Amino acid sequence: MKNRMFLPITIKGKNIRNRVVMPPMVYFGRAGNDGLVTQQHIDHYMARAKGGTGLIIVEAACVHPEGRLSNDQLGIWSDEHIPGLKAIVDACHQYGAVVMIQIHHAGIKSPTSVTDRPVAPSPVEGNTACELTVEEIEEIRHCFVQAALRARKAGFDGIELHGAHGYLLSQFSSSLTNRRTDEYGGDLVKRMKLALDIIHDIRRELGHKNFIIGYRMGGNDPTLDDGIKIAKLLEEAGVDLIHVSAGITDPDIPLPETPKNFPFNWIVYCGTVINKHVSIPVIVVNNIKTGEEAALIIENRLADFVAIGRGHLTDPEWTNKAMDKLEATRCLDCKPRCRWFTVGDACPGD
């Protein structure tokens, strides 16, 4: 019987050949201040598609130049970005991968090298970020929708909204960072208003067929119970695919407790719990390294997809090797900092 990890699955008419995902990981130092795709980006993603990956989610592309997480982040805020992004899509499709792109705004996490006016849902103690006006929120909403339209024009099979890791959409959804008292703050539904409005607008503009809307969310935003509620709201709004990662943490709020017999960490655990509460496909991610570990999740139906991050960085052939039961090049957990984020071409090192 074939390993379930290598059985296809269809989402919005897109046939994904297996359950292995390359999650969005920024290829630092390759884009310039203009956010344009380089040949290094194209080669990078093409190699992973050739290596058998079923679903590739291209790294975070920013919807507004002042919302970048760094000066070398890919852009999707201008039509000038479309030709380069299309080259990535064409390279991935050539080797049979379904390809999406994550669209993103850093909010309070935009560094001063990017903007002298980082923005946030509401003031944060110890940070100089400016509270967004309603008019500015509506402009950001428009930027996300336009980014999705550009992604469609570039040929992507879908987009993933970045609502995790403490970036802007996560800042809105979390009660830790959203203290607004207008329609964008208060209970969870109001805190999710920006994200839900963006989803509604994208679906209205692009229709319900043949374009995947994904959402990367924090399983703890700030608690697992909140994560479950967020996932249900996303499903009701028309999201096709949920990607569960980490949200905003607080020292006074304990992380979700992982059962003693659970073989993965709390982030993966959050994804498996959320998977039980929604009917749409769920991706789990974080520190899943081997084919055996990935297969354990899929064979036991703990999730629909497994995202392999560092494994794909160290070995573009990770998926093909897992299918052939060969050992892939392992991440070395370089210290004090992952080598990928300093000298990516030197990863995995020796």
Contacts in CASP RR format, 6 or more apart in sequence:
PFRMAT RR
TARGET T0000
AUTHOR 0000-0000-0000
METHOD contacts of the structure
MODEL  1
MKNRMFLPITIKGKNIRNRVVMPPMVYFGRAGNDGLVTQQHIDHYMARAK
GGTGLIIVEAACVHPEGRLSNDQLGIWSDEHIPGLKAIVDACHQYGAVVM
IQIHHAGIKSPTSVTDRPVAPSPVEGNTACELTVEEIEEIRHCFVQAALR
ARKAGFDGIELHGAHGYLLSQFSSSLTNRRTDEYGGDLVKRMKLALDIIH
DIRRELGHKNFIIGYRMGGNDPTLDDGIKIAKLLEEAGVDLIHVSAGITD
PDIPLPETPKNFPFNWIVYCGTVINKHVSIPVIVVNNIKTGEEAALIIEN
RLADFVAIGRGHLTDPEWTNKAMDKLEATRCLDCKPRCRWFTVGDACPGD
3 295 0 8 1.000
3 298 0 8 1.000
3 299 0 8 1.000
3 323 0 8 1.000
4 19 0 8 1.000
4 295 0 8 1.000
4 298 0 8 1.000
4 299 0 8 1.000
5 18 0 8 1.000
5 19 0 8 1.000
5 20 0 8 1.000
5 291 0 8 1.000
5 294 0 8 1.000
5 295 0 8 1.000
5 298 0 8 1.000
5 299 0 8 1.000
5 306 0 8 1.000
5 322 0 8 1.000
6 17 0 8 1.000
6 18 0 8 1.000
6 19 0 8 1.000
6 323 0 8 1.000
7 18 0 8 1.000
7 19 0 8 1.000
8 15 0 8 1.000
8 16 0 8 1.000
8 17 0 8 1.000
8 18 0 8 1.000
9 15 0 8 1.000
9 16 0 8 1.000
9 19 0 8 1.000
9 281 0 8 1.000
9 304 0 8 1.000
9 305 0 8 1.000
10 16 0 8 1.000
11 212 0 8 1.000
11 240 0 8 1.000
11 241 0 8 1.000
11 281 0 8 1.000
12 157 0 8 1.000
12 158 0 8 1.000
12 209 0 8 1.000
12 210 0 8 1.000
12 211 0 8 1.000
12 212 0 8 1.000
12 240 0 8 1.000
13 209 0 8 1.000
13 210 0 8 1.000
14 98 0 8 1.000
14 157 0 8 1.000
14 210 0 8 1.000
14 212 0 8 1.000
15 98 0 8 1.000
16 54 0 8 1.000
16 55 0 8 1.000
16 98 0 8 1.000
17 52 0 8 1.000
17 54 0 8 1.000
17 96 0 8 1.000
17 97 0 8 1.000
17 98 0 8 1.000
18 52 0 8 1.000
18 53 0 8 1.000
18 54 0 8 1.000
18 319 0 8 1.000
18 323 0 8 1.000
19 54 0 8 1.000
19 294 0 8 1.000
19 298 0 8 1.000
19 304 0 8 1.000
19 305 0 8 1.000
19 306 0 8 1.000
20 52 0 8 1.000
20 53 0 8 1.000
20 54 0 8 1.000
20 55 0 8 1.000
20 294 0 8 1.000
20 305 0 8 1.000
20 306 0 8 1.000
20 308 0 8 1.000
20 318 0 8 1.000
20 319 0 8 1.000
20 322 0 8 1.000
21 53 0 8 1.000
21 54 0 8 1.000
21 55 0 8 1.000
21 56 0 8 1.000
21 57 0 8 1.000
21 243 0 8 1.000
21 283 0 8 1.000
21 285 0 8 1.000
21 305 0 8 1.000
21 306 0 8 1.000
21 307 0 8 1.000
21 308 0 8 1.000
22 45 0 8 1.000
22 48 0 8 1.000
22 53 0 8 1.000
22 55 0 8 1.000
22 56 0 8 1.000
22 57 0 8 1.000
22 307 0 8 1.000
22 308 0 8 1.000
22 309 0 8 1.000
22 312 0 8 1.000
23 57 0 8 1.000
23 243 0 8 1.000
23 283 0 8 1.000
23 285 0 8 1.000
23 307 0 8 1.000
23 308 0 8 1.000
23 309 0 8 1.000
24 57 0 8 1.000
24 58 0 8 1.000
24 59 0 8 1.000
24 60 0 8 1.000
24 101 0 8 1.000
24 102 0 8 1.000
24 160 0 8 1.000
24 162 0 8 1.000
24 216 0 8 1.000
25 59 0 8 1.000
25 309 0 8 1.000
25 312 0 8 1.000
25 313 0 8 1.000
25 340 0 8 1.000
26 59 0 8 1.000
26 60 0 8 1.000
26 69 0 8 1.000
26 70 0 8 1.000
26 73 0 8 1.000
26 74 0 8 1.000
27 40 0 8 1.000
27 41 0 8 1.000
27 44 0 8 1.000
27 59 0 8 1.000
27 344 0 8 1.000
28 70 0 8 1.000
28 72 0 8 1.000
28 340 0 8 1.000
28 341 0 8 1.000
28 344 0 8 1.000
29 72 0 8 1.000
30 38 0 8 1.000
30 40 0 8 1.000
30 41 0 8 1.000
30 44 0 8 1.000
30 72 0 8 1.000
31 37 0 8 1.000
31 38 0 8 1.000
31 41 0 8 1.000
31 72 0 8 1.000
31 73 0 8 1.000
31 74 0 8 1.000
31 75 0 8 1.000
32 38 0 8 1.000
32 71 0 8 1.000
32 72 0 8 1.000
33 71 0 8 1.000
33 72 0 8 1.000
34 80 0 8 1.000
35 62 0 8 1.000
35 72 0 8 1.000
35 73 0 8 1.000
35 74 0 8 1.000
35 75 0 8 1.000
35 81 0 8 1.000
36 75 0 8 1.000
36 80 0 8 1.000
36 81 0 8 1.000
36 84 0 8 1.000
37 74 0 8 1.000
37 81 0 8 1.000
37 84 0 8 1.000
37 85 0 8 1.000
37 87 0 8 1.000
37 88 0 8 1.000
41 74 0 8 1.000
41 88 0 8 1.000
42 84 0 8 1.000
42 87 0 8 1.000
42 88 0 8 1.000
42 91 0 8 1.000
43 91 0 8 1.000
45 56 0 8 1.000
45 58 0 8 1.000
45 88 0 8 1.000
45 91 0 8 1.000
45 92 0 8 1.000
45 99 0 8 1.000
46 88 0 8 1.000
46 91 0 8 1.000
46 92 0 8 1.000
46 94 0 8 1.000
46 95 0 8 1.000
47 316 0 8 1.000
48 56 0 8 1.000
48 92 0 8 1.000
48 97 0 8 1.000
48 312 0 8 1.000
48 316 0 8 1.000
49 56 0 8 1.000
49 91 0 8 1.000
49 92 0 8 1.000
49 93 0 8 1.000
49 94 0 8 1.000
49 95 0 8 1.000
49 96 0 8 1.000
49 97 0 8 1.000
49 99 0 8 1.000
50 95 0 8 1.000
50 316 0 8 1.000
51 95 0 8 1.000
51 316 0 8 1.000
51 317 0 8 1.000
51 318 0 8 1.000
51 319 0 8 1.000
51 320 0 8 1.000
52 95 0 8 1.000
52 96 0 8 1.000
52 97 0 8 1.000
52 317 0 8 1.000
52 319 0 8 1.000
52 320 0 8 1.000
52 323 0 8 1.000
53 97 0 8 1.000
53 312 0 8 1.000
53 318 0 8 1.000
53 319 0 8 1.000
54 96 0 8 1.000
54 97 0 8 1.000
54 98 0 8 1.000
54 319 0 8 1.000
55 97 0 8 1.000
55 98 0 8 1.000
55 99 0 8 1.000
55 100 0 8 1.000
55 305 0 8 1.000
56 92 0 8 1.000
56 97 0 8 1.000
56 98 0 8 1.000
56 99 0 8 1.000
56 100 0 8 1.000
57 99 0 8 1.000
57 100 0 8 1.000
57 101 0 8 1.000
57 102 0 8 1.000
57 160 0 8 1.000
57 243 0 8 1.000
57 307 0 8 1.000
58 74 0 8 1.000
58 85 0 8 1.000
58 88 0 8 1.000
58 99 0 8 1.000
58 100 0 8 1.000
58 101 0 8 1.000
58 102 0 8 1.000
58 156 0 8 1.000
59 74 0 8 1.000
59 102 0 8 1.000
60 69 0 8 1.000
60 73 0 8 1.000
60 74 0 8 1.000
60 102 0 8 1.000
60 103 0 8 1.000
60 104 0 8 1.000
60 162 0 8 1.000
61 73 0 8 1.000
61 74 0 8 1.000
61 75 0 8 1.000
61 76 0 8 1.000
61 81 0 8 1.000
61 85 0 8 1.000
61 101 0 8 1.000
61 102 0 8 1.000
61 103 0 8 1.000
61 104 0 8 1.000
61 147 0 8 1.000
62 68 0 8 1.000
62 69 0 8 1.000
62 73 0 8 1.000
62 74 0 8 1.000
62 75 0 8 1.000
62 76 0 8 1.000
62 77 0 8 1.000
62 103 0 8 1.000
62 104 0 8 1.000
62 105 0 8 1.000
62 106 0 8 1.000
63 76 0 8 1.000
63 77 0 8 1.000
63 103 0 8 1.000
63 104 0 8 1.000
63 105 0 8 1.000
63 140 0 8 1.000
63 143 0 8 1.000
63 144 0 8 1.000
63 146 0 8 1.000
63 147 0 8 1.000
64 77 0 8 1.000
64 105 0 8 1.000
64 140 0 8 1.000
64 143 0 8 1.000
65 75 0 8 1.000
65 77 0 8 1.000
65 114 0 8 1.000
66 110 0 8 1.000
66 114 0 8 1.000
66 115 0 8 1.000
66 117 0 8 1.000
67 105 0 8 1.000
67 106 0 8 1.000
67 107 0 8 1.000
67 110 0 8 1.000
67 114 0 8 1.000
67 115 0 8 1.000
67 118 0 8 1.000
67 119 0 8 1.000
67 168 0 8 1.000
68 75 0 8 1.000
68 106 0 8 1.000
68 110 0 8 1.000
68 114 0 8 1.000
68 115 0 8 1.000
69 104 0 8 1.000
69 106 0 8 1.000
69 109 0 8 1.000
69 110 0 8 1.000
69 111 0 8 1.000
69 114 0 8 1.000
69 167 0 8 1.000
70 111 0 8 1.000
70 113 0 8 1.000
70 114 0 8 1.000
71 113 0 8 1.000
71 114 0 8 1.000
74 81 0 8 1.000
74 85 0 8 1.000
75 81 0 8 1.000
76 85 0 8 1.000
76 101 0 8 1.000
76 103 0 8 1.000
76 147 0 8 1.000
76 150 0 8 1.000
76 151 0 8 1.000
77 143 0 8 1.000
77 146 0 8 1.000
77 147 0 8 1.000
79 150 0 8 1.000
81 150 0 8 1.000
81 154 0 8 1.000
82 150 0 8 1.000
82 153 0 8 1.000
82 154 0 8 1.000
83 154 0 8 1.000
84 154 0 8 1.000
85 101 0 8 1.000
85 150 0 8 1.000
85 151 0 8 1.000
85 154 0 8 1.000
85 156 0 8 1.000
86 153 0 8 1.000
86 154 0 8 1.000
86 155 0 8 1.000
88 99 0 8 1.000
88 154 0 8 1.000
89 99 0 8 1.000
89 154 0 8 1.000
89 155 0 8 1.000
89 156 0 8 1.000
92 98 0 8 1.000
92 99 0 8 1.000
93 99 0 8 1.000
98 157 0 8 1.000
99 156 0 8 1.000
99 157 0 8 1.000
100 156 0 8 1.000
100 157 0 8 1.000
100 158 0 8 1.000
100 159 0 8 1.000
100 160 0 8 1.000
100 212 0 8 1.000
100 214 0 8 1.000
101 151 0 8 1.000
101 154 0 8 1.000
101 156 0 8 1.000
101 158 0 8 1.000
101 159 0 8 1.000
101 160 0 8 1.000
102 159 0 8 1.000
102 160 0 8 1.000
102 161 0 8 1.000
102 162 0 8 1.000
102 216 0 8 1.000
103 144 0 8 1.000
103 147 0 8 1.000
103 148 0 8 1.000
103 151 0 8 1.000
103 159 0 8 1.000
103 160 0 8 1.000
103 161 0 8 1.000
103 162 0 8 1.000
104 162 0 8 1.000
104 167 0 8 1.000
104 168 0 8 1.000
105 140 0 8 1.000
105 143 0 8 1.000
105 144 0 8 1.000
105 162 0 8 1.000
105 167 0 8 1.000
105 168 0 8 1.000
105 169 0 8 1.000
106 114 0 8 1.000
106 118 0 8 1.000
106 167 0 8 1.000
106 168 0 8 1.000
107 118 0 8 1.000
107 119 0 8 1.000
107 120 0 8 1.000
107 129 0 8 1.000
107 167 0 8 1.000
107 168 0 8 1.000
107 171 0 8 1.000
108 118 0 8 1.000
108 119 0 8 1.000
108 120 0 8 1.000
108 124 0 8 1.000
108 127 0 8 1.000
108 129 0 8 1.000
108 168 0 8 1.000
108 171 0 8 1.000
108 177 0 8 1.000
109 118 0 8 1.000
109 166 0 8 1.000
109 167 0 8 1.000
110 118 0 8 1.000
110 119 0 8 1.000
111 118 0 8 1.000
112 118 0 8 1.000
117 130 0 8 1.000
118 127 0 8 1.000
118 128 0 8 1.000
118 129 0 8 1.000
118 130 0 8 1.000
119 129 0 8 1.000
119 130 0 8 1.000
119 131 0 8 1.000
119 132 0 8 1.000
119 136 0 8 1.000
119 168 0 8 1.000
120 127 0 8 1.000
120 129 0 8 1.000
120 130 0 8 1.000
120 131 0 8 1.000
120 132 0 8 1.000
120 168 0 8 1.000
120 171 0 8 1.000
120 177 0 8 1.000
121 131 0 8 1.000
121 132 0 8 1.000
121 171 0 8 1.000
121 172 0 8 1.000
121 177 0 8 1.000
121 178 0 8 1.000
121 179 0 8 1.000
121 180 0 8 1.000
121 184 0 8 1.000
121 185 0 8 1.000
122 131 0 8 1.000
122 177 0 8 1.000
122 178 0 8 1.000
122 179 0 8 1.000
122 180 0 8 1.000
123 129 0 8 1.000
123 131 0 8 1.000
123 179 0 8 1.000
124 177 0 8 1.000
131 180 0 8 1.000
132 140 0 8 1.000
134 182 0 8 1.000
134 183 0 8 1.000
134 184 0 8 1.000
137 184 0 8 1.000
137 194 0 8 1.000
140 168 0 8 1.000
140 194 0 8 1.000
141 194 0 8 1.000
141 197 0 8 1.000
141 198 0 8 1.000
141 201 0 8 1.000
144 161 0 8 1.000
144 198 0 8 1.000
144 201 0 8 1.000
144 202 0 8 1.000
145 198 0 8 1.000
145 201 0 8 1.000
145 202 0 8 1.000
145 205 0 8 1.000
147 159 0 8 1.000
148 159 0 8 1.000
148 202 0 8 1.000
148 205 0 8 1.000
148 206 0 8 1.000
149 205 0 8 1.000
149 206 0 8 1.000
151 158 0 8 1.000
151 159 0 8 1.000
152 158 0 8 1.000
152 206 0 8 1.000
152 211 0 8 1.000
157 211 0 8 1.000
157 212 0 8 1.000
158 211 0 8 1.000
158 212 0 8 1.000
158 213 0 8 1.000
158 214 0 8 1.000
159 202 0 8 1.000
159 212 0 8 1.000
159 213 0 8 1.000
159 214 0 8 1.000
160 214 0 8 1.000
160 215 0 8 1.000
160 216 0 8 1.000
160 241 0 8 1.000
160 243 0 8 1.000
161 169 0 8 1.000
161 195 0 8 1.000
161 198 0 8 1.000
161 199 0 8 1.000
161 213 0 8 1.000
161 214 0 8 1.000
161 215 0 8 1.000
161 216 0 8 1.000
162 169 0 8 1.000
162 170 0 8 1.000
162 216 0 8 1.000
163 169 0 8 1.000
163 170 0 8 1.000
163 173 0 8 1.000
163 195 0 8 1.000
163 215 0 8 1.000
163 216 0 8 1.000
163 217 0 8 1.000
163 218 0 8 1.000
164 170 0 8 1.000
164 216 0 8 1.000
164 217 0 8 1.000
164 218 0 8 1.000
164 219 0 8 1.000
164 221 0 8 1.000
164 243 0 8 1.000
164 245 0 8 1.000
164 246 0 8 1.000
164 247 0 8 1.000
165 216 0 8 1.000
165 218 0 8 1.000
165 245 0 8 1.000
165 246 0 8 1.000
165 247 0 8 1.000
166 174 0 8 1.000
166 177 0 8 1.000
166 247 0 8 1.000
166 248 0 8 1.000
169 194 0 8 1.000
169 195 0 8 1.000
169 198 0 8 1.000
170 177 0 8 1.000
170 217 0 8 1.000
170 218 0 8 1.000
170 221 0 8 1.000
170 247 0 8 1.000
170 248 0 8 1.000
171 177 0 8 1.000
171 178 0 8 1.000
171 248 0 8 1.000
172 178 0 8 1.000
172 184 0 8 1.000
172 185 0 8 1.000
172 191 0 8 1.000
172 192 0 8 1.000
172 193 0 8 1.000
172 194 0 8 1.000
172 195 0 8 1.000
173 188 0 8 1.000
173 191 0 8 1.000
173 192 0 8 1.000
173 195 0 8 1.000
173 217 0 8 1.000
173 221 0 8 1.000
173 230 0 8 1.000
174 191 0 8 1.000
174 221 0 8 1.000
174 222 0 8 1.000
174 247 0 8 1.000
174 248 0 8 1.000
175 186 0 8 1.000
175 188 0 8 1.000
175 191 0 8 1.000
175 222 0 8 1.000
175 226 0 8 1.000
176 222 0 8 1.000
176 248 0 8 1.000
176 250 0 8 1.000
177 248 0 8 1.000
178 184 0 8 1.000
178 185 0 8 1.000
178 186 0 8 1.000
178 191 0 8 1.000
179 185 0 8 1.000
180 186 0 8 1.000
183 190 0 8 1.000
183 193 0 8 1.000
184 190 0 8 1.000
184 191 0 8 1.000
184 193 0 8 1.000
184 194 0 8 1.000
185 191 0 8 1.000
185 193 0 8 1.000
188 226 0 8 1.000
188 229 0 8 1.000
188 230 0 8 1.000
188 233 0 8 1.000
189 233 0 8 1.000
192 230 0 8 1.000
192 233 0 8 1.000
195 215 0 8 1.000
195 234 0 8 1.000
196 233 0 8 1.000
196 234 0 8 1.000
196 237 0 8 1.000
199 213 0 8 1.000
199 215 0 8 1.000
199 234 0 8 1.000
199 237 0 8 1.000
199 238 0 8 1.000
199 239 0 8 1.000
200 237 0 8 1.000
202 213 0 8 1.000
203 213 0 8 1.000
203 238 0 8 1.000
212 240 0 8 1.000
212 241 0 8 1.000
213 238 0 8 1.000
213 239 0 8 1.000
213 240 0 8 1.000
213 241 0 8 1.000
214 239 0 8 1.000
214 240 0 8 1.000
214 241 0 8 1.000
214 242 0 8 1.000
214 243 0 8 1.000
215 234 0 8 1.000
215 239 0 8 1.000
215 241 0 8 1.000
215 242 0 8 1.000
215 243 0 8 1.000
216 243 0 8 1.000
216 244 0 8 1.000
216 245 0 8 1.000
217 227 0 8 1.000
217 230 0 8 1.000
217 231 0 8 1.000
217 234 0 8 1.000
217 242 0 8 1.000
217 243 0 8 1.000
217 244 0 8 1.000
217 245 0 8 1.000
217 247 0 8 1.000
218 227 0 8 1.000
218 230 0 8 1.000
218 244 0 8 1.000
218 245 0 8 1.000
218 246 0 8 1.000
218 247 0 8 1.000
218 270 0 8 1.000
219 226 0 8 1.000
219 227 0 8 1.000
219 230 0 8 1.000
219 244 0 8 1.000
219 245 0 8 1.000
219 246 0 8 1.000
219 247 0 8 1.000
219 256 0 8 1.000
219 267 0 8 1.000
219 270 0 8 1.000
219 271 0 8 1.000
219 274 0 8 1.000
220 226 0 8 1.000
220 227 0 8 1.000
220 246 0 8 1.000
220 247 0 8 1.000
220 249 0 8 1.000
220 253 0 8 1.000
220 255 0 8 1.000
220 256 0 8 1.000
220 266 0 8 1.000
220 270 0 8 1.000
221 227 0 8 1.000
221 230 0 8 1.000
221 247 0 8 1.000
221 248 0 8 1.000
222 247 0 8 1.000
222 248 0 8 1.000
222 249 0 8 1.000
222 250 0 8 1.000
222 253 0 8 1.000
223 253 0 8 1.000
223 256 0 8 1.000
224 256 0 8 1.000
224 270 0 8 1.000
224 273 0 8 1.000
227 270 0 8 1.000
227 274 0 8 1.000
228 273 0 8 1.000
228 274 0 8 1.000
228 277 0 8 1.000
231 242 0 8 1.000
231 244 0 8 1.000
231 274 0 8 1.000
231 277 0 8 1.000
231 278 0 8 1.000
231 282 0 8 1.000
232 277 0 8 1.000
232 278 0 8 1.000
234 242 0 8 1.000
234 278 0 8 1.000
235 242 0 8 1.000
235 278 0 8 1.000
235 279 0 8 1.000
235 280 0 8 1.000
239 280 0 8 1.000
240 280 0 8 1.000
240 281 0 8 1.000
241 280 0 8 1.000
241 281 0 8 1.000
241 282 0 8 1.000
241 283 0 8 1.000
242 274 0 8 1.000
242 278 0 8 1.000
242 280 0 8 1.000
242 281 0 8 1.000
242 282 0 8 1.000
242 283 0 8 1.000
243 282 0 8 1.000
243 283 0 8 1.000
243 285 0 8 1.000
243 307 0 8 1.000
244 267 0 8 1.000
244 270 0 8 1.000
244 271 0 8 1.000
244 274 0 8 1.000
244 275 0 8 1.000
244 282 0 8 1.000
244 283 0 8 1.000
244 284 0 8 1.000
244 285 0 8 1.000
245 267 0 8 1.000
245 285 0 8 1.000
245 286 0 8 1.000
246 267 0 8 1.000
246 286 0 8 1.000
249 255 0 8 1.000
255 266 0 8 1.000
256 266 0 8 1.000
256 269 0 8 1.000
256 270 0 8 1.000
256 273 0 8 1.000
257 266 0 8 1.000
258 264 0 8 1.000
258 265 0 8 1.000
258 266 0 8 1.000
258 269 0 8 1.000
259 269 0 8 1.000
262 269 0 8 1.000
263 293 0 8 1.000
263 296 0 8 1.000
264 284 0 8 1.000
264 286 0 8 1.000
264 287 0 8 1.000
264 288 0 8 1.000
264 293 0 8 1.000
264 297 0 8 1.000
265 286 0 8 1.000
265 287 0 8 1.000
267 284 0 8 1.000
267 285 0 8 1.000
267 286 0 8 1.000
267 287 0 8 1.000
268 284 0 8 1.000
268 285 0 8 1.000
268 286 0 8 1.000
268 287 0 8 1.000
268 288 0 8 1.000
268 297 0 8 1.000
271 282 0 8 1.000
271 284 0 8 1.000
271 303 0 8 1.000
272 284 0 8 1.000
272 297 0 8 1.000
272 302 0 8 1.000
272 303 0 8 1.000
274 282 0 8 1.000
275 282 0 8 1.000
275 284 0 8 1.000
275 302 0 8 1.000
275 303 0 8 1.000
275 304 0 8 1.000
281 304 0 8 1.000
281 305 0 8 1.000
282 303 0 8 1.000
282 304 0 8 1.000
282 305 0 8 1.000
283 303 0 8 1.000
283 304 0 8 1.000
283 305 0 8 1.000
283 306 0 8 1.000
283 307 0 8 1.000
284 297 0 8 1.000
284 302 0 8 1.000
284 303 0 8 1.000
284 305 0 8 1.000
284 306 0 8 1.000
284 307 0 8 1.000
285 306 0 8 1.000
285 307 0 8 1.000
285 309 0 8 1.000
288 294 0 8 1.000
288 297 0 8 1.000
288 306 0 8 1.000
288 307 0 8 1.000
288 308 0 8 1.000
289 308 0 8 1.000
289 310 0 8 1.000
289 311 0 8 1.000
289 330 0 8 1.000
289 331 0 8 1.000
290 322 0 8 1.000
290 327 0 8 1.000
290 328 0 8 1.000
291 322 0 8 1.000
291 328 0 8 1.000
294 306 0 8 1.000
294 308 0 8 1.000
294 322 0 8 1.000
295 322 0 8 1.000
296 302 0 8 1.000
297 303 0 8 1.000
297 306 0 8 1.000
298 304 0 8 1.000
298 305 0 8 1.000
298 306 0 8 1.000
308 318 0 8 1.000
308 319 0 8 1.000
310 331 0 8 1.000
310 338 0 8 1.000
310 340 0 8 1.000
311 318 0 8 1.000
311 328 0 8 1.000
311 329 0 8 1.000
311 330 0 8 1.000
311 331 0 8 1.000
312 318 0 8 1.000
313 331 0 8 1.000
313 340 0 8 1.000
313 344 0 8 1.000
313 347 0 8 1.000
313 348 0 8 1.000
314 328 0 8 1.000
314 329 0 8 1.000
314 330 0 8 1.000
314 331 0 8 1.000
314 332 0 8 1.000
314 347 0 8 1.000
314 348 0 8 1.000
315 321 0 8 1.000
315 328 0 8 1.000
315 329 0 8 1.000
315 348 0 8 1.000
317 328 0 8 1.000
318 328 0 8 1.000
321 327 0 8 1.000
321 328 0 8 1.000
322 328 0 8 1.000
329 348 0 8 1.000
330 348 0 8 1.000
331 348 0 8 1.000
332 339 0 8 1.000
332 348 0 8 1.000
332 349 0 8 1.000
334 347 0 8 1.000
334 348 0 8 1.000
334 349 0 8 1.000
338 347 0 8 1.000
339 346 0 8 1.000
339 347 0 8 1.000
339 348 0 8 1.000
339 349 0 8 1.000
340 347 0 8 1.000
END
